[in-house]
Amino acid sequence: MGGIPLEEALPDASIDKASIAEDTKKKAAAIAENKGATAYGIGGVTSSICKSILFDECNIRPLSHYQDDMKVCISMPVVIGRKGIVKQIPLKLSESEQKELEQSAKSMREIIEDAEKEQNKE
C-alpha cells in the first residue's frame, strides 16, 4: 500500500497473497460479465489520474511507465501531480516477488518483440 509491503502496513493481518493475485487477474472478466464491458473501470481510473494531474494532488498510485532496468513499461507506485510522475516509490520485494516481477517484464518484452517482428514482415 503506497509502496509499503502489506506485511509492514498490516502486521497483524493474515494476508493470502496468492488469493489476492488470483482475484486481481479475474477482476476485468468479472467487470465485463457484470456490466458487459471493462470501459467503466478504465474510465474511472483515467478520470482519477487526470484529476491527480490537474489538481496537483501528489498522491501515490500504481501507474504504468518505462522501467530502464527492465526495458519495458510496467505498473509501479509513483507520486503523480501536475508535472506527471513526480517521484517513483521503490518497492521492497522479497526475492521470489522480485523474480516474478522480472519474469513478467521478460514476458512482456518477448510479446513486444514478437509483435515488432510481425509488423516488420509486412
Secondary structure, DSSP 8 states (H G I E B T S, - for coil): -TTS-HHHHSTTS---HHHHHHHHHHHHHHHHHHHS-SHHHHHHHHHHHHHHHHTT--EEEEEEEEETTTTEEEEEEEEEETTEEEEE------HHHHHHHHHHHHHHHHHHHHHHHHHHH-
